[in-house]
Amino acid sequence: MRIGELSAATGVSVRSLRYYEEQRLLMPERSSSGQRTYSPNAVQLIGLIQRLFNAGLCSKAIAELLPCINDPASRTPELRSRLLRERERLSHDISKIAGNRNSLDNLISSLEAK
């Protein structure tokens, strides 16, 4: 499929897909005329990339983590440590967000009591 078709299939802008390519997160083939072509698996890959971005990972971290999905040999103790650090960072962020939500809940409750 071409870049416009991938964009339509994933809901990700063409600009973002080009950015993913620049960051080496997505590696399209090139036709003889130089047009990008993507395999059907690219739709699932884009979904994973989006979830990792939404989880707060940067493109550099995602680029380092993506190879382990298809290559079990790249699943090293260092990679595990990296993933655990990312998980800990996310847990910390979740705690902060939950605290913010609790503060809002308290404010809402105090306003309803009036």
Secondary structure as the mmCIF struct_conf table of DSSP 4:
data_model
#
loop_
_struct_conf.conf_type_id
_struct_conf.id
_struct_conf.beg_label_comp_id
_struct_conf.beg_label_asym_id
_struct_conf.beg_label_seq_id
_struct_conf.end_label_comp_id
_struct_conf.end_label_asym_id
_struct_conf.end_label_seq_id
HELX_RH_AL_P HELX_RH_AL_P1 ILE A 3 THR A 10
TURN_TY1_P TURN_TY1_P1 GLY A 11 GLY A 11
HELX_RH_AL_P HELX_RH_AL_P2 VAL A 14 GLU A 22
TURN_TY1_P TURN_TY1_P2 GLN A 23 ARG A 24
BEND BEND1 LEU A 25 LEU A 25
STRN STRN1 GLU A 29 ARG A 30
TURN_TY1_P TURN_TY1_P3 SER A 32 SER A 33
BEND BEND2 GLY A 34 GLY A 34
STRN STRN2 ARG A 36 THR A 37
TURN_TY1_P TURN_TY1_P4 PRO A 40 ASN A 41
HELX_RH_AL_P HELX_RH_AL_P3 ALA A 42 ASN A 54
TURN_TY1_P TURN_TY1_P5 ALA A 55 GLY A 56
HELX_RH_AL_P HELX_RH_AL_P4 SER A 59 LEU A 65
TURN_TY1_P TURN_TY1_P6 LEU A 66 LEU A 66
HELX_RH_AL_P HELX_RH_AL_P5 PRO A 67 ASN A 70
HELX_RH_3T_P HELX_RH_3T_P1 PRO A 72 SER A 74
HELX_RH_AL_P HELX_RH_AL_P6 PRO A 77 GLU A 112
TURN_TY1_P TURN_TY1_P7 ALA A 113 ALA A 113
#
